[in-house]
Structures are given as C-alpha cells and as structure tokens.
Amino acid sequence: MVVNFNTFIIMANLQEVNFDYIKKWEGGLSWHKKDSASKHPVPSTVAHPNPKGIHTNIGVTWMAWSTIYGRSEESIKDFYVMPKDKWVKVYKWYWDLVNGSQIESQVIAEWLADWAWGSGANAAFQMQHFLNHNGYILTVDGKIGAKSVNAMNALIKEKGPAEIYKALYTWRCDWIKRLPSFRDFGRGWMNRLEDFHAWALKELQHEKP
C-alpha cells in the first residue's frame, strides 16, 4: 500500500495486487463459443492461423488487447505469448476504471478491479449503485471520479474496510446471479469469487478500520 505520511491515509497500490489469483483462474487460451468475447476472435494470419476462434488469453480478450496494442502482426504474436509487462498494462486499464489507486483499502480496490476485469464498465456502474444504496447521491454514469471515490472512502472510514468489502461481495454475487449467462458460467464464476473471498477475509485482518 502507499502511505501518505502527511495525512496518514493508506491507499491501494497496483504493485501489490494479487495477480497470482487472477492467473490461477484464467488459465491460458480460450475459444469458448458462449463467451461474449467470441464475437471478436484474434484475426487469423498466415503466421498465426486461428481456426478455433481463440479470443482470450490469461483473461485478456482480443478486443481489450487490440484496443491497447493494435491489430498488427506483432500485436497478434504478443497476444499469444502474453508478456507479463503487457498483461499488467491491460490489467491497469481495469484498475484505473474503478480508480483503484485512490481507494483507501487494498482489498476493496482489488475487488472492484477484479469486477471490472470480469465485467468491464458494469463494475463502475454497480459501484455507484452500491454507494447510492448506502445513502449517497451520485450520478450513475460509470465514471469513477472524485465524488465516487470520496463516497467509497467515507464509507470505509465510517464502517471499516471489512464491513464494506463484505457488503460489496454480497452485492456483486447477487448481481452476477441475475445475469442471463449465469446459467452457463455461474458455477465457475462463484467458485472464483469464493476463492477471492477466502483470500480477502485473511487480508482484511491486517487492514485497520
């Protein structure tokens, strides 16, 4: 975590993210046809044919990858290799989507970033819905700026990171169960969230209210 010694505020830190958890659950190349990412497979080239319709590697979709790195032959090659530094740069996009570095809890920042990793901008919208449910009045626009971050940090200070994390965990689980694709992917999703949950509860013992 990053500590501001002037105000004694502890911020979440991208460098401390539990990347091993993500890689454990993502595996390698994926070409599942029921995954929404299958609509955007990696382009097939002479050097890298793609008859299976591969669209994801270690959790990174071709759509997300090509948005950052383009669609060149070199980009396609790197997608299959997935260098660690480039993989982390993709993750950072999701981390920034929820303004992770400004959240005063490492676990909560990682939970929200993981939500964005799995569900894109939906995580930001749901974060704002969650904050409004807890008494704030925010415009639900999926843009996590100062107002949203300040509201989240105020909640964390008021109730403690453990209580807010547990409420966010329940909120996300309930939201996922309402998705139409839960029928096909739900069991795997829940296994993954339960694994994060077990890790988070241990980590929260070290986070001060």
Secondary structure, DSSP 8 states (H G I E B T S, - for coil): -EEETTTTEEE--GGG--HHHHHHHH-SEE--TTSGGGGS-----SSS--TT---EETTEEHHHHHHHH-SSHHHHHHHHH--HHHHHHHHHHHHHHTTGGGSS-HHHHHHHHHHHHHHTTHHHHHHHHHHHHTT-----SS---HHHHHHHHHHHHHH-HHHHHHHHHHHHHHHHHTSTTHHHHHHHHHHHHHHHHHHHHHHGGGS--
